[in-house]
Amino acid sequence: MQGFVELTIFPTVVNLNRIKLNSKQCRIYRVRVNELEAPFIYNDPTLEVCHHESKQRNLNYFSSAYTAAVSAVDPDAGHGELVIKVPSELWKQGDELKVLKVYIEFSLDQPKGGLHFVVPDVEGSMAERGAHVFSFGYQNSTRFWFPCVDSYSELCTWKLEFTVDASMVAVSCGDLVETIYTNDMRKKTYHYILPIPTAAPNISLAVGPFEILVDPYMHEVTHFCLPQLLPLLKHSMSYLHEIFEFYEEILTCRYPYACFKTVFVDEAYVQVSSYASMSIFSTNLLHSSMIIDQTPQTRRCLAQALAQQFFGCFISRMSWADEWVLKGISGYIYGLYLKKTFGVNEYRHWIKEELDKIVEYELKMGGVLLHPTFSGGKEKDNPTPHLHFSIKHPHTLSWEYYKMFQCKAHLVMRLIENRISMEFMLQVFNKLLSLASTASSQKYQSHMWSQMLLSTHAFLKSISNVSGKDIGPLIKQKRNVLELEIRQDYTSSGTQKYVGPIKVTVQELDGSFNHTLQIEENSLKHDIPCHSKSRRNKKKKIPLMNGEEVDMDLSAMDADSPLLWIRIDPDMSILRKVEFEQADFMWQYQLRYERDVVAQEEAISALEKFPTPASRLALTDILEQEQCFYKVRMQACFCLAKIANAMVSTWQGPPAMKSLFTRMFCCKSCPNIVKTNHFISFQTYFLQKTMPVAMALLRDVQNLCPKDVLNFILDLIKYNDNRKNKFSDNYYRAELIEALTNSLTPAISISNEVRTVDNLNADVRLILEEITRFLNMEKLLPSFRNTITV
């Protein structure tokens, strides 16, 4: 691949005799400055880290050497791999701060990064084989496919030209202004113009025999997919306009670019990659109207990509230390879309998952530092001693650390929202976008473009100006009373002592009451006054937090106590892990009557420690409640299986969940035969998928899956009928195979005899026969993405 780069440079300092650019794996043939030949030096220190060092062979030495190599070519520090010497004839022109034009001729031969080529090993031409190429990379990796200033803080306008085979389509950032064929009609050149100042890392390219779909609801949006995937593309993109409308409404700002392009490619390293005015997606996100499980995942990915168009592509960061602000804002507004589209329950479930994820990582691996220099002083020499590599540069971070970094960033944004309110948050975002939009229209005053770069300081200042509140401390963190003892354990490397307020919600007989406690010590006892008096014998409905009044059977609770249950930090306003102990009947009340999904999930997790008939009954009641959030019911299935195993010697009646599944999904006349699939209720569908998987975890006193459970699962597979269902059952059948796997118990072989089909257990042979049948059917009639057998 051959290329040509023209850079227009506006000197801001005198004595400009060297120009440093970023370029990796490009072969530079010729460099000219203002039509004069210019000598250049190319040096990439990351190619030979510790190559000549034979004595120091340890990870710490390599880490320091690699960090030094990356810093030596960091564009934010004015460095680069390609150093161009400005001809002496132009020194005077540079001293006068006149424009310099740099021309670079280069080629790219078998690149190892930056561009990914997908060439299927089949017969036919490149177009017939669906061969395509697309840019990819972690953070600022544009230098891998053309020389540039590879920094998020260096903005410029772009004119992009790509000459490709006549059967191919080139998709890049900006507006397509014209397509010109060569005289022999064998090649064509695509001309794109991006008038909005954009950083080089936000420039992308995709070339392939794409099929093109103009969005029927928004003509400025164009979709591209590989051959024969157009029907899937039409359905998958049918709701993208709703995401546009939502973001424009909450931000009170129009989408910043004149167009938007979505490109679906094969072998993508990540599901979503966002660039200026375009996003590259994995083809795995495409699905038909028959597929249930993939639909919410695809919508989420589209929402993430579009959120990053506003904050990440249009508004860029001032430095790497400010990356958390953009990731946090885009993650925050994505969460608002999640709440509107999928509901409050799904949103709070997602927040709890993210909170558990970051807390688990920090307790195990150490703290995740969002902004090392926030305190105002210089960054410590080693602010994260638990990490082997430096966090000062994106190219020295681990991918796992960066995922946790993004997770924590949007959770911190949510904490800021709790402090200043959502209304003020959205006003801050609108102000940032308005300033950036004004700056982007200044074509000949590039000094104004700094408004399109966001720093932590500018973000906090905007919050202070809009809300009038200082969030600095947030970033830096036998009587008729309830006695609550709170202890902190911050001995792990990823934790620190918390000082500040914490909210405690107490559900009493007379209602739900909020209390704010001030945490100052490691271990502290608090007395919380109760508003109710013991009166369990009085018949009166009990008011809940949401205003609903319910009847409760209070026979399980203490006659002298008005407390039903207690919750600590119910709004998840602190990045924390809470280990809380209360009586089993309090967890059971919380599970049955608390309407918050996070509270219900906490109760289910706690009830695993209380294998009693009362816990069994509470979990069964939740499974039967159709108005209960489906993910809570799914979690209850696995908890009920664990309780059943713990109560195996005293369990009475049919295996856990079998009678409920039979009542919900099987024929009344013949309970062993499942009804014809009819996935009209998605909540019921997910429960139908989960219950067999959880039932297969049941064990008898010999630690084997009960025979009737295994036969029941085999009957579900045998009598599965999807002929009259408008939705695919491939994910359901995949879960049935998972259930068969769960039913197996590892055995310890006494002899050294070779395992063959003939000497296997009869039940194991039945399972192998079913799986073999599924594998053979998958060859003849492949399921969506081979879900069943992969």
C-alpha positions in Angstrom: 0.0 0.0 0.0 1.4 3.4 -1.0 0.5 6.7 0.5 1.1 10.4 0.4 0.7 12.8 3.3 0.5 16.6 3.1 0.7 18.5 6.4 0.1 22.2 6.8 2.0 23.5 9.8 1.5 26.9 11.4 4.6 27.7 13.5 3.9 29.1 16.9 7.6 29.5 18.0 10.7 30.8 16.3 13.8 28.7 15.6 11.7 25.9 14.2 14.4 23.7 12.6 13.0 20.3 13.3 9.5 18.8 12.9 8.7 15.6 14.8 5.9 13.3 13.7 4.7 9.9 14.6 5.1 6.9 12.2 5.4 3.2 12.9 6.1 0.4 10.4 5.8 2.9 7.5 8.6 3.0 4.9 9.4 6.6 4.3 10.7 7.3 0.8 10.9 11.1 0.5 10.2 14.2 2.6 9.8 17.7 1.3 9.2 20.9 3.1 7.8 23.7 0.9 9.0 21.9 -2.3 12.5 21.6 -0.9 14.0 18.2 -0.1 14.4 17.7 3.6 16.6 15.2 5.4 14.9 13.0 8.0 15.8 10.5 10.8 13.5 7.6 11.6 13.9 5.9 15.0 11.4 3.7 16.8 12.9 2.9 20.3 10.0 0.5 21.0 11.3 -2.0 18.5 14.3 -2.9 20.6 13.5 -2.6 24.2 16.3 -4.1 26.3 17.5 -5.8 23.1 21.2 -5.3 23.9 20.9 -5.8 27.6 21.9 -9.3 28.7 22.4 -8.7 32.5 19.1 -7.1 33.4 16.4 -9.7 32.6 13.5 -9.0 34.9 10.1 -7.4 34.5 10.8 -4.3 36.5 13.7 -3.4 34.2 11.8 -4.1 31.1 8.9 -2.0 32.4 11.0 1.0 33.0 12.8 0.6 29.7 9.5 0.2 27.8 8.0 3.2 29.5 11.1 5.3 28.6 10.8 4.1 25.0 7.1 5.0 24.7 7.7 8.4 26.4 10.6 9.1 23.9 8.1 9.2 21.0 5.1 10.7 22.9 3.5 13.4 20.7 2.0 15.2 23.7 5.6 15.8 24.9 6.6 17.0 21.4 8.4 13.8 20.4 8.0 11.4 17.5 9.6 8.5 15.6 10.1 10.7 12.5 12.3 13.7 12.9 12.4 16.1 9.8 15.1 18.7 9.5 13.7 21.9 8.1 16.0 23.1 5.2 18.1 26.2 6.2 16.5 28.1 3.4 13.2 28.1 5.3 14.5 29.1 8.7 13.7 32.7 8.1 10.2 31.9 7.0 9.7 29.8 10.2 11.0 32.7 12.3 8.3 34.9 10.7 5.7 32.2 11.7 4.7 31.6 8.1 3.0 28.5 7.0 5.1 25.4 6.2 3.9 22.5 4.1 5.4 19.1 4.6 5.0 16.3 2.0 5.8 12.7 2.8 5.8 9.7 0.5 5.5 6.4 2.2 4.4 2.8 1.8 3.0 0.1 4.1 4.1 -3.5 3.5 2.4 -6.3 5.5 1.5 -4.2 8.5 1.4 -5.9 11.9 -1.0 -3.4 13.4 -3.1 -0.3 12.6 -4.8 -2.0 9.6 -6.4 -5.5 9.7 -6.8 -7.4 6.4 -9.5 -10.0 6.2 -9.0 -12.3 3.2 -11.2 -15.5 3.3 -9.4 -18.6 2.0 -11.9 -19.4 -0.8 -12.0 -19.2 -4.5 -13.0 -16.1 -6.5 -11.9 -12.5 -6.8 -11.3 -10.3 -3.8 -14.8 -8.8 -4.0 -16.4 -12.2 -4.4 -14.5 -13.5 -1.4 -15.6 -10.6 0.7 -12.0 -9.5 1.4 -11.8 -6.2 3.3 -9.5 -4.1 5.5 -10.3 -1.8 8.3 -8.3 0.4 10.7 -8.1 -0.6 14.4 -5.9 0.1 17.3 -5.8 0.9 21.0 -5.9 4.6 21.8 -3.6 6.7 19.5 -2.6 4.1 16.9 -3.1 6.0 13.7 0.7 6.3 13.3 0.6 2.6 12.3 -0.9 3.4 8.9 0.2 6.9 8.0 2.6 9.6 9.4 0.8 12.1 11.6 0.8 13.9 14.9 -0.8 11.0 16.7 -2.2 13.0 19.7 -5.8 13.6 20.8 -4.9 17.2 21.7 -3.7 18.2 18.2 -6.7 19.0 16.1 -6.9 19.8 12.4 -9.2 19.6 9.4 -8.8 16.8 6.9 -9.0 16.0 3.2 -8.8 12.2 2.7 -8.3 10.4 -0.7 -8.3 6.7 -1.1 -7.8 4.9 -4.4 -9.2 1.3 -4.4 -10.2 -1.4 -6.9 -13.4 -0.6 -8.8 -15.3 -3.4 -7.0 -14.4 -2.0 -3.6 -15.9 0.8 -1.4 -13.7 3.0 0.8 -15.4 4.4 3.9 -13.7 7.1 6.0 -14.4 10.1 8.2 -16.2 13.2 7.0 -18.3 13.9 3.9 -17.9 12.1 0.6 -17.6 14.8 -1.9 -16.9 12.9 -5.1 -15.8 9.5 -6.5 -13.6 9.6 -9.6 -12.8 6.5 -11.8 -9.4 6.1 -13.5 -9.4 6.2 -17.3 -9.3 2.4 -17.6 -12.3 2.1 -15.1 -10.3 -0.4 -13.1 -9.9 1.8 -10.0 -11.7 4.7 -8.3 -10.7 7.4 -5.8 -12.9 8.4 -3.0 -12.6 12.0 -1.8 -13.6 12.8 1.8 -13.6 16.2 3.5 -13.8 16.5 7.3 -14.2 20.3 8.1 -14.6 19.8 11.8 -11.2 19.9 13.6 -10.4 16.3 14.5 -7.4 14.6 16.2 -5.5 12.0 14.1 -6.4 9.0 16.4 -10.1 9.7 15.5 -9.5 9.1 11.8 -10.5 5.7 10.4 -10.7 3.7 7.2 -12.6 0.6 6.0 -12.3 -0.8 2.4 -14.3 -3.7 1.1 -17.1 -4.9 -1.2 -19.6 -3.3 1.1 -23.4 -3.3 0.5 -24.8 0.2 1.2 -28.0 1.1 3.1 -29.1 4.7 3.5 -31.0 5.0 6.7 -34.7 5.4 5.8 -35.4 7.6 8.9 -32.2 9.8 8.7 -30.8 10.2 5.2 -27.5 11.6 6.6 -26.8 8.2 8.2 -25.4 5.5 5.9 -24.8 1.8 6.9 -22.2 -0.5 5.3 -22.0 -4.3 5.6 -20.4 -7.3 3.9 -22.1 -9.0 1.0 -25.3 -11.0 1.7 -25.8 -9.4 5.1 -28.0 -6.5 4.0 -31.3 -8.1 5.3 -29.7 -8.4 8.8 -28.4 -4.8 8.5 -31.8 -3.4 7.7 -33.3 -4.9 10.8 -30.4 -4.3 13.2 -30.3 -0.6 12.3 -34.0 0.1 12.2 -34.0 1.8 15.6 -30.7 3.8 15.4 -32.7 7.0 14.7 -34.3 6.6 18.2 -30.9 6.7 19.8 -30.0 9.9 17.9 -33.3 11.5 19.0 -32.7 10.6 22.7 -29.2 12.0 22.8 -30.1 15.2 21.0 -33.0 15.7 23.3 -31.2 15.2 26.7 -28.1 17.1 25.5 -30.3 19.8 23.8 -27.6 19.8 21.1 -27.7 18.4 17.5 -25.4 15.6 16.4 -22.1 17.5 15.7 -21.2 16.0 12.3 -22.9 16.4 9.0 -23.1 12.6 8.5 -22.7 9.3 10.4 -21.5 6.0 9.0 -21.7 2.5 10.5 -19.4 -0.2 9.0 -19.7 -3.8 10.0 -16.6 -5.9 9.5 -15.4 -9.4 10.3 -12.7 -10.3 12.7 -13.1 -7.1 14.7 -11.0 -7.1 17.9 -13.7 -5.2 19.8 -17.4 -4.9 19.3 -17.4 -1.1 18.9 -14.7 1.3 17.7 -15.7 5.0 17.4 -14.1 7.6 15.1 -15.1 11.0 13.9 -18.5 10.7 12.1 -18.2 6.9 11.8 -18.1 3.7 13.9 -16.7 0.3 13.1 -18.7 -2.7 14.5 -18.3 -6.4 14.5 -20.6 -8.3 12.1 -21.6 -10.4 15.1 -23.9 -7.6 16.2 -26.1 -8.0 13.1 -29.2 -10.2 13.6 -32.6 -10.9 12.2 -36.0 -10.2 13.7 -36.1 -13.8 14.8 -33.3 -13.4 17.3 -34.1 -12.3 20.9 -30.9 -12.5 22.9 -28.7 -10.4 20.5 -31.2 -7.5 20.1 -30.5 -5.7 23.5 -26.7 -6.3 23.1 -26.7 -4.7 19.6 -28.8 -1.7 20.8 -26.4 -1.2 23.7 -23.4 -1.2 21.3 -25.0 1.3 19.0 -25.8 3.6 22.0 -22.2 3.4 23.2 -20.9 4.3 19.8 -23.2 7.3 19.4 -22.4 8.6 22.9 -18.7 8.5 22.1 -19.4 10.6 18.9 -20.3 13.5 21.2 -17.7 12.9 23.9 -14.5 11.3 22.6 -14.7 12.1 18.9 -16.2 15.6 18.7 -14.9 16.7 22.0 -11.4 15.3 22.6 -9.2 15.2 25.6 -6.5 17.7 26.6 -4.1 14.9 27.8 -4.1 11.3 28.8 -4.8 12.3 32.4 -8.1 13.7 31.3 -9.3 10.5 29.5 -11.5 9.5 32.4 -13.7 12.6 31.9 -14.7 11.6 28.3 -15.1 8.0 29.1 -17.1 8.9 32.2 -19.5 11.3 30.3 -20.1 9.0 27.4 -20.7 6.1 29.8 -23.0 8.3 31.9 -25.3 9.3 29.0 -25.2 5.8 27.7 -26.6 4.8 31.1 -29.4 7.3 30.7 -30.3 5.7 27.4 -30.3 2.3 29.1 -32.6 3.6 31.7 -35.1 5.0 29.2 -35.1 2.1 26.8 -34.8 -1.0 29.0 -36.2 0.5 32.2 -35.0 1.5 35.7 -34.6 -2.2 36.8 -32.2 -3.0 34.0 -30.3 0.3 34.6 -29.9 -0.4 38.4 -28.9 -4.0 37.7 -26.2 -2.7 35.3 -25.0 -0.2 37.9 -24.7 -2.9 40.5 -22.9 -5.2 38.1 -20.4 -2.4 37.2 -20.0 -1.5 40.9 -19.3 -5.1 41.9 -16.9 -5.5 39.0 -14.7 -2.5 39.9 -14.8 -3.3 43.6 -13.7 -6.9 43.0 -10.9 -5.8 40.7 -9.6 -3.1 43.1 -9.7 -5.5 46.1 -7.8 -8.1 44.1 -5.4 -6.1 42.0 -5.3 -2.7 43.7 -6.8 0.7 43.0 -7.6 2.2 39.7 -6.4 5.7 39.4 -8.5 8.0 37.2 -6.4 11.1 37.4 -3.0 10.7 39.0 -2.3 14.5 39.3 -5.7 15.6 40.7 -4.2 16.7 44.0 -2.5 19.5 42.3 1.0 18.4 42.9 3.3 16.4 40.7 2.5 12.7 40.1 4.2 10.4 42.4 7.0 8.3 41.1 5.0 5.2 41.5 1.3 5.9 42.4 0.3 2.3 41.6 3.0 0.0 43.1 0.7 -3.0 42.6 1.0 -2.7 38.8 3.9 -3.9 36.8 3.6 -1.2 34.1 3.2 2.5 34.3 -0.3 4.2 34.0 1.3 7.4 32.7 0.7 6.4 29.1 -2.1 4.5 27.3 0.4 2.2 25.6 1.8 0.9 28.8 -1.6 0.0 30.4 -3.0 -3.5 30.4 -6.3 -3.9 28.6 -8.0 -5.3 31.7 -6.9 -2.2 33.7 -8.3 0.1 31.0 -11.7 -1.7 31.0 -11.9 -1.2 34.8 -10.8 2.4 34.2 -13.8 3.0 32.0 -16.1 1.3 34.4 -14.9 3.5 37.3 -15.1 6.6 35.2 -18.8 6.4 34.5 -19.5 5.4 38.1 -17.8 8.5 39.3 -19.9 10.6 37.0 -22.9 9.1 38.6 -21.6 10.1 42.0 -21.2 13.6 40.7 -24.8 13.5 39.5 -25.9 12.5 43.0 -24.1 15.6 44.3 -25.4 18.2 41.9 -28.5 16.5 40.2 -29.1 15.2 36.7 -30.5 18.6 35.6 -27.2 20.3 36.3 -25.2 17.5 34.8 -27.0 17.8 31.5 -26.6 21.6 31.6 -22.8 21.1 32.0 -22.7 18.7 29.0 -24.7 21.2 26.9 -22.4 24.0 27.8 -19.3 21.9 26.8 -20.9 21.0 23.5 -22.0 24.6 22.8 -18.5 25.9 23.3 -17.1 23.2 21.2 -19.6 23.8 18.4 -18.7 27.5 18.3 -15.0 26.7 18.3 -15.3 24.1 15.5 -16.8 26.8 13.1 -13.7 29.0 13.5 -11.9 27.7 10.4 -9.1 30.3 10.3 -8.6 30.8 14.1 -7.2 27.5 15.2 -6.3 28.9 18.6 -10.1 28.7 19.3 -10.1 25.0 18.9 -8.9 24.5 22.4 -12.6 24.7 23.4 -12.9 21.3 21.7 -10.4 19.8 24.2 -11.7 18.9 27.6 -9.5 18.7 30.7 -10.4 17.7 34.2 -9.9 21.2 35.5 -12.2 22.7 32.8 -14.8 20.0 33.6 -14.8 20.7 37.3 -14.9 24.4 36.7 -18.0 24.0 34.4 -19.7 22.0 37.2 -18.9 24.7 39.7 -20.1 27.5 37.4 -23.4 25.8 36.5 -24.3 24.2 39.8 -22.5 26.5 42.3 -21.3 23.4 44.1 -17.8 22.3 44.8 -17.3 18.5 44.2 -13.6 18.5 45.1 -14.2 16.4 48.3 -16.1 13.9 46.2 -13.1 13.2 44.0 -10.6 13.1 46.9 -13.7 10.2 49.8 -32.8 -1.8 74.4 -34.5 1.2 73.7 -36.7 2.0 70.8 -33.6 2.6 68.7 -31.6 0.6 66.2 -27.9 0.1 67.1 -25.9 -0.2 63.9 -22.2 -1.0 64.0 -20.1 -0.1 60.9 -16.5 -1.4 60.5 -14.1 -0.6 57.6 -11.4 -2.9 56.3 -9.1 -1.0 54.0 -6.0 -3.2 54.3 -6.2 -4.3 50.6 -4.1 -2.3 48.2 -7.1 -1.1 46.2 -9.0 0.4 49.2 -8.8 3.5 51.3 -10.5 4.8 54.4 -13.9 6.4 53.7 -14.8 9.5 55.7 -18.2 11.1 55.0 -21.9 10.6 55.0 -23.6 7.3 54.2 -27.3 6.7 53.8 -29.1 3.9 55.7 -32.7 3.0 54.9 -34.7 1.2 57.5 -38.0 -0.4 56.7 -40.2 -0.4 59.7 -43.8 -1.3 60.4 -44.9 2.3 59.9 -43.0 2.8 56.7 -39.5 3.3 55.2 -37.2 5.9 56.8 -33.9 7.3 55.5 -31.0 8.1 57.9 -27.7 9.8 57.1 -24.7 8.6 59.2 -21.4 10.4 59.4 -18.5 7.9 59.0 -15.3 9.1 60.7 -13.8 6.1 62.4 -12.8 2.6 61.3 -15.3 1.0 63.7 -18.3 3.0 64.9 -21.6 2.2 66.5 -24.6 4.4 65.6 -28.0 4.6 67.3 -30.8 5.1 64.8 -34.2 6.1 66.3 -37.1 3.9 65.2 -40.4 5.5 64.2 -42.6 2.5 64.8 -43.6 0.7 68.0 -44.0 -3.0 68.2 -47.5 -3.8 67.0 -47.3 -6.8 64.8 -50.7 -8.1 66.0 -52.5 -5.0 64.6 -53.9 -5.6 61.1 -52.7 -2.8 59.0 -51.1 -2.5 55.6 -47.4 -1.6 55.7 -46.2 1.3 53.5 -43.1 0.7 51.4 -40.5 3.1 50.0 -42.3 3.5 46.7 -45.6 4.5 48.4 -47.2 1.1 47.9 -49.0 -0.5 50.9 -48.9 -4.3 51.3 -50.1 -7.0 53.6 -47.3 -8.9 55.3 -47.3 -12.1 57.3 -45.3 -10.9 60.4 -45.2 -14.2 62.2 -41.5 -14.8 61.4 -40.2 -11.5 62.9 -39.4 -10.7 66.5 -42.6 -9.6 68.4 -40.7 -6.8 70.2 -39.0 -5.4 67.1 -40.6 -3.0 64.6 -37.8 -3.6 62.1 -38.4 -5.5 58.8 -35.1 -4.9 57.0 -32.2 -2.5 56.7 -30.3 -1.3 53.7 -26.9 0.4 53.6 -26.2 2.9 50.8 -29.2 1.8 48.7 -28.5 4.4 46.0 -25.0 3.1 45.4 -23.6 6.6 45.9 -20.2 5.3 47.1 -17.8 3.0 45.3 -17.8 0.3 47.9 -18.4 -3.3 48.9 -20.9 -3.8 51.7 -20.9 -7.0 53.7 -24.0 -6.7 55.9 -25.5 -9.2 58.4 -29.1 -9.3 59.4 -31.5 -12.1 60.4 -32.7 -14.6 57.8 -36.3 -13.5 58.1 -35.3 -9.9 57.3 -33.6 -11.0 54.1 -36.7 -13.0 53.2 -39.0 -9.9 53.8 -36.6 -7.8 51.8 -36.7 -10.2 48.9 -40.5 -10.5 48.9 -41.5 -6.9 49.5 -38.7 -4.6 48.5 -39.3 -3.3 45.0 -35.7 -2.3 44.2 -34.0 -4.9 42.1 -30.6 -4.3 43.7 -32.2 -5.0 47.2 -33.7 -8.2 45.9 -30.4 -9.4 44.4 -28.6 -8.6 47.6 -31.3 -10.6 49.5 -30.9 -13.6 47.2 -27.1 -13.6 47.6 -27.5 -13.5 51.4 -30.1 -16.3 51.5 -27.6 -18.7 50.2 -26.2 -18.8 53.7 -29.7 -19.7 55.1 -30.8 -23.1 53.7 -34.2 -23.3 55.4 -37.7 -24.1 54.3 -38.6 -20.4 54.8 -35.8 -19.4 52.4 -37.0 -22.0 49.9 -40.5 -20.6 50.1 -39.4 -17.0 49.7 -37.4 -17.9 46.5 -40.2 -20.0 45.1 -42.6 -17.0 45.6 -40.2 -14.8 43.7 -40.0 -17.3 40.8 -43.8 -17.3 40.6 -44.2 -13.5 40.6 -44.6 -12.4 36.9 -44.2 -8.7 37.8 -40.8 -9.4 39.3 -37.7 -8.3 37.2 -36.7 -11.3 35.1 -33.0 -11.1 36.1 -33.9 -11.4 39.7 -36.0 -14.5 39.0 -33.0 -15.9 37.0 -30.7 -15.4 40.0 -33.3 -16.9 42.3 -33.2 -20.1 40.3 -29.5 -20.7 41.0 -29.9 -19.7 44.6 -32.7 -22.2 45.0 -30.6 -24.9 43.5 -27.8 -24.2 46.1 -30.3 -24.2 49.0 -31.9 -27.5 47.7 -28.4 -29.1 47.7 -27.7 -27.9 51.2 -31.1 -29.3 52.3 -30.8 -32.6 50.4 -31.3 -34.8 53.4 -34.4 -33.0 54.5 -35.9 -31.9 51.2 -39.4 -33.1 50.7 -41.4 -33.1 47.4 -40.3 -33.0 43.8 -36.9 -31.5 42.8 -36.6 -27.7 43.1 -38.2 -25.8 40.2 -39.5 -28.9 38.4 -43.1 -28.5 39.4 -43.0 -24.8 38.6 -41.5 -25.4 35.2 -44.0 -28.1 34.5 -46.9 -25.8 35.5 -45.6 -22.9 33.3 -44.2 -24.5 30.2 -45.5 -28.2 29.9 -48.7 -29.8 28.8 -51.3 -30.2 31.5 -52.3 -33.7 30.2 -48.7 -34.9 30.0 -46.3 -33.0 32.3 -43.2 -34.5 30.7 -43.9 -33.0 27.3 -43.1 -29.3 26.9 -45.5 -27.0 25.1 -44.8 -25.7 21.6 -42.4 -22.8 21.9 -44.2 -19.4 22.0 -41.8 -16.7 23.1 -44.3 -13.9 23.2 -43.2 -12.8 26.7 -39.4 -12.2 26.7 -39.3 -12.2 30.5 -40.8 -15.7 30.5 -38.5 -16.8 27.7 -35.4 -15.9 29.8 -36.8 -17.8 32.8 -37.6 -20.8 30.6 -33.9 -20.8 29.4 -32.5 -20.5 32.9 -34.5 -23.0 35.0 -33.2 -26.2 33.3 -29.6 -24.9 33.7 -30.2 -24.3 37.4 -32.1 -27.6 37.9 -29.2 -29.5 36.4 -27.0 -28.3 39.3 -29.2 -30.2 41.8 -27.5 -33.1 43.5 -28.7 -36.1 45.7 -27.1 -37.5 48.7 -24.6 -39.4 46.5 -23.7 -36.0 44.9 -25.2 -37.1 41.6 -27.8 -35.3 39.5 -31.2 -36.9 40.3 -32.3 -39.3 37.6 -35.7 -37.7 37.2 -34.0 -34.3 36.6 -31.8 -35.7 33.9 -34.7 -37.5 32.2 -36.7 -34.3 32.4 -34.0 -32.3 30.6 -33.6 -35.0 28.0 -37.4 -34.8 27.4 -37.2 -31.1 27.0 -34.7 -31.6 24.2 -36.7 -34.5 22.7 -40.0 -32.7 22.6 -38.8 -29.2 21.8 -41.0 -27.9 19.0 -40.3 -24.5 17.4 -42.3 -24.8 14.2 -45.1 -22.3 15.2 -42.8 -19.8 16.9 -41.8 -16.6 15.1 -38.6 -16.4 17.1 -35.5 -18.6 16.9 -34.9 -21.1 19.7 -31.2 -21.5 19.1 -30.3 -19.8 22.4 -32.8 -21.9 24.3 -31.4 -25.1 22.8 -27.9 -23.9 23.7 -29.0 -23.5 27.3 -30.4 -27.1 27.3 -27.0 -28.3 26.2 -25.5 -26.3 29.1 -28.0 -28.0 31.4 -26.7 -31.4 30.2 -23.2 -30.3 31.0 -24.2 -29.2 34.5 -25.8 -32.5 35.2 -22.5 -34.3 35.0 -20.5 -34.9 38.2 -16.7 -35.4 37.8 -15.7 -38.9 38.8 -12.4 -40.2 40.1 -11.3 -43.3 38.3 -9.8 -46.0 40.5 -8.3 -48.1 37.6 -6.2 -47.0 34.7 -8.5 -48.4 32.1 -9.1 -46.4 28.9 -12.4 -44.6 28.7 -14.5 -45.7 25.8 -18.2 -45.2 24.9 -18.9 -48.8 25.9 -17.7 -48.6 29.5 -19.3 -45.2 30.1 -22.2 -44.7 32.5 -25.6 -45.1 30.8 -26.6 -41.5 31.6 -23.3 -40.2 30.2 -23.9 -42.1 27.0 -27.3 -40.5 26.6 -25.8 -37.1 27.0 -23.1 -37.8 24.5 -25.7 -39.0 22.0 -27.7 -35.8 22.3 -24.7 -33.6 21.9 -23.5 -35.6 18.9 -26.9 -35.2 17.4 -26.8 -31.4 17.9 -23.3 -31.3 16.3 -24.6 -33.2 13.2 -27.7 -31.0 12.9 -25.5 -27.9 13.2 -23.5 -29.0 10.1 -26.7 -29.4 8.1 -28.7 -26.4 9.4 -26.3 -23.9 11.1 -27.9 -21.8 13.9 -27.4 -18.1 14.3 -23.6 -17.6 14.9 -23.4 -21.4 15.6 -24.8 -20.6 19.1 -25.9 -24.1 19.8 -22.5 -25.9 19.4 -19.9 -23.1 19.9 
